[in-house]
């Protein structure tokens, strides 16, 4: 009986070895993809979203300020209004014609 316990050997064929290596590669790839997903989902994505939100808010604030300056310039007679009036002939360097 002792002789039978010693003679136990595992015979690995080429096909068995192929499937074992393929399975190990798939498990390794799955673990790598899981780690990358977790890092991106919990670390990279929130920081990227925060940076995008900050840039959008800054862009909206800049756009609002430029619009406010344009409206203020139009209301208070800024350069744009003077240029438009000069183009229409309301303000010109020559005096208006005299009425007889």
Backbone as JSON, one array per atom type, in Angstrom:
{
  "sequence": "XXXXXXXXXXXXXXXXXXXXXXXXXXXXXXXXXXXXXXXXXXXXXXXXXXXXXXXXXXXXXXXXXXXXXXXXXXXXXXXXXXXXXXXXXXXXXXXXXXXX",
  "N": [[0.81, -1.17, 0.0], [1.94, 1.16, 0.68], [3.63, 1.49, -1.41], [1.92, 2.21, -3.53], [1.08, 4.79, -2.9], [3.36, 6.28, -3.28], [3.83, 6.14, -6.0], [2.13, 7.92, -7.27], [1.71, 10.17, -9.75], [1.43, 13.25, -11.48], [0.25, 13.73, -14.6], [0.79, 15.96, -17.08], [-0.58, 17.11, -19.92], [0.0, 18.61, -23.14], [-2.23, 20.0, -23.99], [-3.64, 20.35, -21.57], [-1.8, 21.94, -20.19], [-1.88, 24.19, -21.85], [-4.54, 25.11, -21.4], [-4.41, 25.66, -18.66], [-2.47, 27.74, -18.57], [-3.78, 29.63, -20.15], [-6.04, 30.12, -18.58], [-4.8, 31.19, -16.29], [-3.74, 33.54, -17.43], [-6.1, 34.87, -18.14], [-7.28, 35.28, -15.62], [-5.34, 36.93, -14.45], [-5.49, 39.13, -16.2], [-8.13, 39.94, -15.7], [-7.96, 40.73, -13.02], [-6.15, 42.88, -13.28], [-7.66, 44.64, -14.93], [-9.8, 45.13, -13.19], [-8.51, 46.48, -11.06], [-7.56, 48.76, -12.44], [-10.04, 49.87, -13.25], [-11.18, 50.48, -10.73], [-9.35, 52.38, -9.74], [-9.59, 54.43, -11.66], [-12.33, 54.99, -11.47], [-12.74, 55.8, -8.77], [-10.67, 57.57, -8.18], [-9.39, 59.05, -10.35], [-11.53, 59.96, -12.04], [-13.32, 61.58, -10.35], [-11.59, 63.76, -9.75], [-11.03, 64.75, -12.3], [-13.61, 65.46, -13.12], [-14.12, 67.49, -11.27], [-12.21, 69.4, -12.05], [-13.13, 70.0, -14.63], [-15.63, 71.09, -14.01], [-14.79, 73.39, -12.6], [-13.48, 74.79, -14.67], [-15.63, 75.22, -16.42], [-17.28, 76.84, -14.82], [-15.6, 79.05, -14.49], [-15.38, 79.89, -17.15], [-18.06, 80.57, -17.65], [-18.34, 82.66, -15.85], [-16.49, 84.49, -16.92], [-17.67, 84.96, -19.43], [-20.08, 86.1, -18.61], [-19.11, 88.45, -17.42], [-17.94, 89.75, -19.64], [-20.23, 90.16, -21.2], [-21.67, 91.81, -19.47], [-19.99, 94.06, -19.46], [-20.23, 94.88, -22.13], [-22.99, 95.52, -22.32], [-23.12, 97.53, -20.4], [-21.41, 99.36, -21.61], [-22.95, 99.98, -23.87], [-25.21, 101.15, -22.69], [-24.16, 103.33, -21.26], [-23.06, 104.85, -23.2], [-20.67, 104.05, -24.45], [-17.65, 103.27, -26.27], [-18.5, 101.65, -28.42], [-21.09, 102.53, -28.96], [-20.57, 105.17, -29.71], [-18.98, 104.74, -31.97], [-20.89, 103.52, -33.62], [-22.77, 105.59, -33.84], [-21.19, 107.53, -35.07], [-20.73, 106.27, -37.48], [-23.27, 106.42, -38.52], [-23.49, 109.09, -38.94], [-24.19, 110.84, -36.94], [-22.46, 111.9, -35.06], [-20.0, 113.81, -36.15], [-17.01, 115.24, -37.58], [-17.46, 117.49, -39.06], [-19.46, 120.44, -39.15], [-23.06, 120.66, -38.72], [-25.26, 121.22, -41.54], [-26.37, 124.54, -42.34], [-29.62, 125.85, -41.92], [-31.58, 127.7, -44.23]],
  "CA": [[0.0, 0.0, 0.0], [2.87, 2.27, 0.71], [4.16, 1.58, -2.77], [0.91, 2.86, -4.38], [1.06, 6.21, -2.56], [4.56, 6.9, -3.8], [3.8, 6.13, -7.46], [1.16, 8.86, -7.82], [2.32, 11.28, -10.47], [0.47, 14.02, -12.27], [0.68, 13.8, -15.99], [0.25, 17.18, -17.69], [-0.45, 17.07, -21.37], [0.16, 19.93, -23.76], [-3.55, 20.66, -23.98], [-3.91, 20.75, -20.19], [-0.91, 23.05, -19.91], [-2.42, 25.33, -22.59], [-5.71, 25.63, -20.7], [-3.97, 26.22, -17.38], [-1.83, 29.03, -18.84], [-4.83, 30.54, -20.62], [-6.84, 30.49, -17.4], [-4.0, 32.1, -15.46], [-3.67, 34.83, -18.12], [-7.42, 35.52, -18.02], [-7.44, 35.75, -14.23], [-4.44, 38.07, -14.29], [-6.07, 40.27, -16.94], [-9.33, 40.39, -14.99], [-7.52, 41.46, -11.82], [-5.59, 44.15, -13.73], [-8.77, 45.5, -15.35], [-10.55, 45.53, -12.01], [-7.73, 47.49, -10.35], [-7.59, 49.99, -13.25], [-11.39, 50.43, -13.14], [-11.37, 51.07, -9.4], [-8.53, 53.59, -9.65], [-10.19, 55.47, -12.5], [-13.67, 55.34, -10.96], [-12.74, 56.45, -7.47], [-9.59, 58.54, -7.99], [-9.15, 59.93, -11.49], [-12.77, 60.57, -12.55], [-13.79, 62.72, -9.54], [-10.7, 64.92, -9.91], [-11.25, 65.28, -13.64], [-14.92, 66.12, -13.1], [-13.97, 68.73, -10.5], [-11.47, 70.36, -12.88], [-14.03, 70.42, -15.71], [-16.62, 71.99, -13.4], [-14.13, 74.67, -12.33], [-13.25, 75.48, -15.95], [-16.93, 75.67, -16.92], [-17.73, 77.96, -14.0], [-14.76, 80.19, -14.82], [-15.79, 80.34, -18.48], [-19.35, 81.23, -17.52], [-18.11, 83.94, -15.17], [-15.85, 85.39, -17.9], [-18.68, 85.32, -20.42], [-21.02, 87.02, -17.96], [-18.43, 89.74, -17.24], [-17.83, 90.42, -20.95], [-21.58, 90.61, -21.58], [-22.0, 92.94, -18.6], [-19.23, 95.21, -19.94], [-20.83, 95.34, -23.39], [-24.27, 96.17, -22.04], [-22.79, 98.76, -19.7], [-20.89, 100.28, -22.62], [-24.05, 100.45, -24.7], [-26.09, 102.01, -21.9], [-23.49, 104.56, -20.83], [-22.49, 105.55, -24.35], [-19.28, 103.66, -24.59], [-17.01, 103.41, -27.57], [-19.28, 100.98, -29.45], [-22.21, 103.41, -29.33], [-20.01, 106.32, -30.42], [-18.6, 104.28, -33.3], [-22.12, 103.32, -34.38], [-23.34, 106.91, -34.14], [-20.3, 108.18, -36.04], [-21.0, 105.63, -38.76], [-24.57, 106.89, -39.0], [-23.37, 110.52, -39.21], [-24.72, 111.66, -35.86], [-21.32, 112.65, -34.54], [-18.95, 113.89, -37.17], [-16.12, 116.36, -37.33], [-17.96, 118.67, -39.77], [-20.65, 121.01, -38.52], [-24.3, 120.38, -39.47], [-25.55, 122.29, -42.51], [-27.23, 125.62, -41.82], [-30.93, 125.96, -42.57], [-31.83, 129.1, -44.64]],
  "C": [[0.87, 1.25, 0.0], [3.46, 2.51, -0.67], [3.19, 2.36, -3.67], [0.89, 4.36, -4.1], [2.25, 6.93, -3.15], [4.49, 7.03, -5.33], [2.8, 7.12, -8.06], [1.9, 10.02, -8.47], [1.22, 11.98, -11.26], [1.03, 14.14, -13.67], [0.0, 15.01, -16.62], [0.5, 17.09, -19.19], [-0.3, 18.5, -21.89], [-1.16, 20.69, -23.74], [-3.91, 21.14, -22.58], [-3.05, 21.96, -19.81], [-1.4, 24.32, -20.61], [-3.59, 25.95, -21.84], [-5.35, 26.22, -19.34], [-3.33, 27.6, -17.57], [-2.84, 30.06, -19.33], [-5.69, 31.02, -19.46], [-6.08, 31.45, -16.5], [-3.89, 33.48, -16.1], [-5.0, 35.58, -18.01], [-7.66, 36.05, -16.62], [-6.56, 36.97, -13.98], [-4.99, 39.31, -15.0], [-7.3, 40.82, -16.23], [-8.97, 41.19, -13.75], [-6.96, 42.82, -12.21], [-6.69, 45.12, -14.15], [-9.6, 45.98, -14.17], [-9.82, 46.63, -11.23], [-7.75, 48.82, -11.11], [-8.96, 50.65, -13.16], [-11.6, 51.12, -11.8], [-10.58, 52.36, -9.24], [-9.16, 54.72, -10.45], [-11.52, 55.93, -11.9], [-13.62, 56.15, -9.67], [-11.66, 57.51, -7.3], [-9.49, 59.55, -9.14], [-10.42, 60.66, -11.92], [-13.28, 61.71, -11.66], [-12.9, 63.96, -9.68], [-10.88, 65.56, -11.27], [-12.58, 66.03, -13.72], [-14.85, 67.46, -12.36], [-13.24, 69.8, -11.33], [-12.34, 70.88, -14.03], [-15.08, 71.38, -15.17], [-16.02, 73.37, -13.12], [-13.91, 75.47, -13.61], [-14.56, 76.01, -16.52], [-17.44, 76.88, -16.12], [-16.9, 79.21, -14.3], [-15.13, 80.76, -16.18], [-17.11, 81.07, -18.44], [-19.2, 82.59, -16.84], [-17.46, 84.95, -16.12], [-16.84, 85.87, -18.94], [-19.67, 86.33, -19.84], [-20.38, 88.41, -17.8], [-18.3, 90.48, -18.57], [-19.19, 90.94, -21.42], [-21.99, 91.83, -20.76], [-21.27, 94.2, -19.08], [-19.81, 95.76, -21.24], [-22.13, 96.08, -23.16], [-24.03, 97.5, -21.35], [-22.25, 99.8, -20.68], [-21.98, 100.82, -23.52], [-24.95, 101.43, -23.95], [-25.43, 103.34, -21.58], [-22.84, 105.3, -21.99], [-21.02, 105.27, -24.51], [-18.79, 103.79, -26.02], [-17.85, 102.79, -28.69], [-20.44, 101.86, -29.91], [-21.69, 104.6, -30.12], [-19.58, 105.92, -31.83], [-19.82, 104.09, -34.18], [-22.74, 104.66, -34.77], [-22.49, 107.65, -35.17], [-20.52, 107.58, -37.43], [-22.32, 106.08, -39.35], [-24.55, 108.39, -39.28], [-23.9, 111.4, -38.11], [-23.62, 112.5, -35.23], [-20.28, 112.68, -35.65], [-18.13, 115.14, -36.91], [-16.62, 117.62, -38.07], [-19.24, 119.17, -39.13], [-21.91, 120.68, -39.36], [-24.59, 121.52, -40.45], [-26.54, 123.28, -41.93], [-28.53, 125.64, -42.61], [-31.16, 127.42, -42.98], [-33.14, 129.64, -44.13]]
}
